[in-house]
């Protein structure tokens, strides 16, 4: 996984799930991104794919 942020410059939050509809992260995850270990970034990136699928089905 690259060290780059998964941000897509959409920055709109789902009112129910509290996830960004562009990247799938929470506000806390966005703030913490730079401090996460490479392992945690990879794990989060995998989780984001699932979240974005859930948001698209809603």
C-alpha positions in Angstrom: 0.0 0.0 0.0 1.2 3.4 -0.8 1.6 6.0 1.9 -0.7 8.3 0.2 -4.1 9.2 1.7 -7.2 7.5 0.3 -8.8 10.9 0.1 -10.8 11.5 -3.1 -11.5 15.2 -2.4 -15.2 14.6 -2.0 -15.4 15.2 1.8 -19.1 14.6 2.4 -20.2 12.5 5.3 -23.0 10.0 5.5 -25.3 11.3 8.2 -26.0 7.8 9.6 -22.7 5.9 9.3 -20.5 9.1 9.8 -18.2 7.9 7.0 -16.9 10.1 4.2 -18.8 9.1 1.0 -15.6 9.7 -1.0 -13.0 7.7 0.9 -15.0 5.9 3.6 -13.1 7.1 6.6 -14.4 8.6 9.8 -13.2 12.1 10.9 -10.9 10.4 13.5 -9.4 8.1 10.9 -8.8 11.1 8.6 -7.0 13.0 11.4 -4.9 9.9 12.4 -3.9 8.9 8.9 -0.4 10.3 9.0 0.4 8.6 12.3 -0.8 5.2 11.4 1.7 2.4 10.8 1.9 0.9 7.3 0.2 -2.3 8.6 -2.7 -0.2 10.0 -3.0 1.8 6.8 -3.3 -1.4 4.8 -5.8 -2.8 7.2 -7.8 0.4 7.1 -7.7 0.5 3.3 -9.2 -3.0 3.1 -11.9 -1.9 5.5 -12.6 1.2 3.4 -13.4 -0.8 0.4 -16.1 -2.7 2.3 -17.5 0.5 3.8 -17.8 2.2 0.4 -19.7 -0.8 -0.9 -22.1 -0.6 2.0 -22.6 3.1 1.3 -23.2 2.6 -2.4 -25.9 -0.1 -1.6 -27.7 2.2 0.9 
